Amino acid sequence: MTPETTITLLPTFAVLDHGYLQLVESWGSDRRIIEAARIHLPVGRYTRMRASANLRNWLGFLTLRTDPAAQWEIRQFAHAVAAVIEQLFPRTYELYISGGE
């Protein structure tokens, strides 16, 4: 983004930021509501991520992030991670799903 483009977009960003703050103030301090309100901010439009961990950590990630209480977006990512783990480590994934029985 060029400096000129940034200057052009500043009023739009200010409007979005003001709207976000109004939503947060009117809806209270519930973390889920605050996260949902962020979707309209420019950062919420596209995210790129790189991560690395060992298999044990990825299984811990799945335990936390496939929980119904987790945000919908992170659950979708967790299901994609689960599919990769199932493909690369089928026996481990089978034991993970069965609870280690």
C-alpha atoms as an extended CHARMM CRD file, in Angstrom:
* protein
*
       101  EXT
         1         1  MET       CA              0.0000000000        0.0000000000        0.0000000000  PROA      1               0.0000000000
         2         2  THR       CA              1.4030000000        3.3610000000       -0.9530000000  PROA      2               0.0000000000
         3         3  PRO       CA              1.4040000000        6.3600000000        1.3970000000  PROA      3               0.0000000000
         4         4  GLU       CA             -1.1060000000        8.0550000000       -0.9000000000  PROA      4               0.0000000000
         5         5  THR       CA             -3.4880000000        5.0990000000       -0.6940000000  PROA      5               0.0000000000
         6         6  THR       CA             -3.1420000000        5.0400000000        3.0770000000  PROA      6               0.0000000000
         7         7  ILE       CA             -4.0150000000        8.7260000000        3.3270000000  PROA      7               0.0000000000
         8         8  THR       CA             -7.0470000000        8.1610000000        1.0820000000  PROA      8               0.0000000000
         9         9  LEU       CA             -8.2870000000        5.2840000000        3.2270000000  PROA      9               0.0000000000
        10        10  LEU       CA             -7.7630000000        6.9150000000        6.6390000000  PROA      10              0.0000000000
        11        11  PRO       CA            -11.3040000000        8.3950000000        6.8180000000  PROA      11              0.0000000000
        12        12  THR       CA            -12.7970000000        4.9790000000        6.0120000000  PROA      12              0.0000000000
        13        13  PHE       CA            -10.6510000000        3.3090000000        8.6720000000  PROA      13              0.0000000000
        14        14  ALA       CA            -11.7540000000        5.9500000000       11.1840000000  PROA      14              0.0000000000
        15        15  VAL       CA            -15.4290000000        5.2370000000       10.4370000000  PROA      15              0.0000000000
        16        16  LEU       CA            -14.8770000000        1.4770000000       10.8160000000  PROA      16              0.0000000000
        17        17  ASP       CA            -12.9640000000        1.9620000000       14.0580000000  PROA      17              0.0000000000
        18        18  HSD       CA            -15.6840000000        4.2460000000       15.4500000000  PROA      18              0.0000000000
        19        19  GLY       CA            -18.3680000000        1.6870000000       14.5290000000  PROA      19              0.0000000000
        20        20  TYR       CA            -16.3740000000       -1.0710000000       16.2160000000  PROA      20              0.0000000000
        21        21  LEU       CA            -16.0120000000        0.9640000000       19.4070000000  PROA      21              0.0000000000
        22        22  GLN       CA            -19.7530000000        1.7260000000       19.4110000000  PROA      22              0.0000000000
        23        23  LEU       CA            -20.5660000000       -1.9800000000       19.1120000000  PROA      23              0.0000000000
        24        24  VAL       CA            -18.2120000000       -2.8720000000       21.9470000000  PROA      24              0.0000000000
        25        25  GLU       CA            -19.6310000000       -0.1480000000       24.1900000000  PROA      25              0.0000000000
        26        26  SER       CA            -23.2430000000       -1.0470000000       23.4960000000  PROA      26              0.0000000000
        27        27  TRP       CA            -22.8530000000       -4.8360000000       23.7230000000  PROA      27              0.0000000000
        28        28  GLY       CA            -20.7220000000       -5.0040000000       26.8520000000  PROA      28              0.0000000000
        29        29  SER       CA            -17.5610000000       -6.8670000000       27.6830000000  PROA      29              0.0000000000
        30        30  ASP       CA            -18.4660000000      -10.3550000000       26.4220000000  PROA      30              0.0000000000
        31        31  ARG       CA            -15.2940000000      -11.5210000000       24.6410000000  PROA      31              0.0000000000
        32        32  ARG       CA            -17.2540000000      -13.3930000000       21.9560000000  PROA      32              0.0000000000
        33        33  ILE       CA            -19.2280000000      -10.2810000000       21.0500000000  PROA      33              0.0000000000
        34        34  ILE       CA            -16.0710000000       -8.1760000000       20.8820000000  PROA      34              0.0000000000
        35        35  GLU       CA            -14.4580000000      -10.7490000000       18.5780000000  PROA      35              0.0000000000
        36        36  ALA       CA            -17.5440000000      -10.8290000000       16.3610000000  PROA      36              0.0000000000
        37        37  ALA       CA            -17.5740000000       -7.0310000000       16.1340000000  PROA      37              0.0000000000
        38        38  ARG       CA            -13.9800000000       -7.0730000000       14.8290000000  PROA      38              0.0000000000
        39        39  ILE       CA            -15.0390000000       -8.8240000000       11.6190000000  PROA      39              0.0000000000
        40        40  HSD       CA            -15.8590000000       -5.4750000000       10.0250000000  PROA      40              0.0000000000
        41        41  LEU       CA            -12.4060000000       -4.0650000000       10.6290000000  PROA      41              0.0000000000
        42        42  PRO       CA            -10.0050000000       -4.2480000000        7.6510000000  PROA      42              0.0000000000
        43        43  VAL       CA             -7.7410000000       -6.7880000000        9.3690000000  PROA      43              0.0000000000
        44        44  GLY       CA            -10.7190000000       -9.1730000000        9.5670000000  PROA      44              0.0000000000
        45        45  ARG       CA            -10.8710000000       -9.4580000000        5.7830000000  PROA      45              0.0000000000
        46        46  TYR       CA             -7.7560000000      -11.5590000000        5.1710000000  PROA      46              0.0000000000
        47        47  THR       CA             -5.2630000000      -13.2910000000        7.4130000000  PROA      47              0.0000000000
        48        48  ARG       CA             -2.1850000000      -15.2790000000        6.5290000000  PROA      48              0.0000000000
        49        49  MET       CA             -0.6130000000      -17.5310000000        9.1210000000  PROA      49              0.0000000000
        50        50  ARG       CA              2.3660000000      -19.8380000000        9.4070000000  PROA      50              0.0000000000
        51        51  ALA       CA              2.7770000000      -22.2040000000       12.3340000000  PROA      51              0.0000000000
        52        52  SER       CA              4.9160000000      -25.1150000000       13.3740000000  PROA      52              0.0000000000
        53        53  ALA       CA              4.6820000000      -27.5130000000       16.2810000000  PROA      53              0.0000000000
        54        54  ASN       CA              5.2650000000      -31.1230000000       17.1270000000  PROA      54              0.0000000000
        55        55  LEU       CA              2.4940000000      -33.7010000000       16.8620000000  PROA      55              0.0000000000
        56        56  ARG       CA              1.7120000000      -33.5650000000       20.5720000000  PROA      56              0.0000000000
        57        57  ASN       CA              1.1610000000      -29.8030000000       20.3810000000  PROA      57              0.0000000000
        58        58  TRP       CA             -1.0660000000      -30.1390000000       17.3050000000  PROA      58              0.0000000000
        59        59  LEU       CA             -3.2260000000      -32.6780000000       19.1400000000  PROA      59              0.0000000000
        60        60  GLY       CA             -3.4740000000      -30.2590000000       22.0680000000  PROA      60              0.0000000000
        61        61  PHE       CA             -4.4970000000      -27.5500000000       19.6050000000  PROA      61              0.0000000000
        62        62  LEU       CA             -7.2280000000      -29.8540000000       18.2710000000  PROA      62              0.0000000000
        63        63  THR       CA             -8.4950000000      -30.5720000000       21.7710000000  PROA      63              0.0000000000
        64        64  LEU       CA             -8.9070000000      -26.8700000000       22.5060000000  PROA      64              0.0000000000
        65        65  ARG       CA             -9.9790000000      -25.5720000000       19.1220000000  PROA      65              0.0000000000
        66        66  THR       CA            -12.4900000000      -28.2160000000       18.0470000000  PROA      66              0.0000000000
        67        67  ASP       CA            -14.4800000000      -27.5850000000       21.2150000000  PROA      67              0.0000000000
        68        68  PRO       CA            -17.9650000000      -26.1730000000       20.4900000000  PROA      68              0.0000000000
        69        69  ALA       CA            -17.1220000000      -23.1610000000       22.6850000000  PROA      69              0.0000000000
        70        70  ALA       CA            -14.2770000000      -22.1460000000       20.3370000000  PROA      70              0.0000000000
        71        71  GLN       CA            -14.9080000000      -19.5010000000       17.6880000000  PROA      71              0.0000000000
        72        72  TRP       CA            -16.3910000000      -20.8360000000       14.4650000000  PROA      72              0.0000000000
        73        73  GLU       CA            -13.4320000000      -19.6570000000       12.3560000000  PROA      73              0.0000000000
        74        74  ILE       CA            -10.7960000000      -21.3560000000       14.5100000000  PROA      74              0.0000000000
        75        75  ARG       CA            -12.8880000000      -24.5470000000       14.6030000000  PROA      75              0.0000000000
        76        76  GLN       CA            -12.8350000000      -24.5980000000       10.7900000000  PROA      76              0.0000000000
        77        77  PHE       CA             -9.0550000000      -24.2370000000       10.8440000000  PROA      77              0.0000000000
        78        78  ALA       CA             -8.7990000000      -26.9790000000       13.4810000000  PROA      78              0.0000000000
        79        79  HSD       CA            -10.8430000000      -29.3490000000       11.3130000000  PROA      79              0.0000000000
        80        80  ALA       CA             -8.4640000000      -28.6780000000        8.4090000000  PROA      80              0.0000000000
        81        81  VAL       CA             -5.4870000000      -29.4250000000       10.6860000000  PROA      81              0.0000000000
        82        82  ALA       CA             -7.2300000000      -32.6100000000       11.8370000000  PROA      82              0.0000000000
        83        83  ALA       CA             -7.6060000000      -33.7470000000        8.2230000000  PROA      83              0.0000000000
        84        84  VAL       CA             -3.8650000000      -33.2800000000        7.6350000000  PROA      84              0.0000000000
        85        85  ILE       CA             -2.9750000000      -35.1410000000       10.8350000000  PROA      85              0.0000000000
        86        86  GLU       CA             -5.3670000000      -37.9510000000        9.9440000000  PROA      86              0.0000000000
        87        87  GLN       CA             -3.7030000000      -38.3000000000        6.5340000000  PROA      87              0.0000000000
        88        88  LEU       CA             -0.1010000000      -38.1470000000        7.7870000000  PROA      88              0.0000000000
        89        89  PHE       CA             -0.5120000000      -40.0090000000       11.0860000000  PROA      89              0.0000000000
        90        90  PRO       CA             -3.5730000000      -42.2740000000       10.7310000000  PROA      90              0.0000000000
        91        91  ARG       CA             -2.8920000000      -44.5170000000       13.7430000000  PROA      91              0.0000000000
        92        92  THR       CA             -2.1500000000      -41.5770000000       16.0460000000  PROA      92              0.0000000000
        93        93  TYR       CA             -5.2790000000      -39.7730000000       14.8730000000  PROA      93              0.0000000000
        94        94  GLU       CA             -7.3550000000      -42.9080000000       15.4080000000  PROA      94              0.0000000000
        95        95  LEU       CA             -6.0590000000      -43.1690000000       18.9820000000  PROA      95              0.0000000000
        96        96  TYR       CA             -6.6810000000      -39.4590000000       19.5320000000  PROA      96              0.0000000000
        97        97  ILE       CA            -10.3020000000      -39.7260000000       18.3600000000  PROA      97              0.0000000000
        98        98  SER       CA            -10.9400000000      -42.8290000000       20.4510000000  PROA      98              0.0000000000
        99        99  GLY       CA             -9.5360000000      -41.1460000000       23.5550000000  PROA      99              0.0000000000
       100       100  GLY       CA             -6.4730000000      -43.3890000000       23.6150000000  PROA      100             0.0000000000
       101       101  GLU       CA             -8.4460000000      -46.5750000000       24.2340000000  PROA      101             0.0000000000
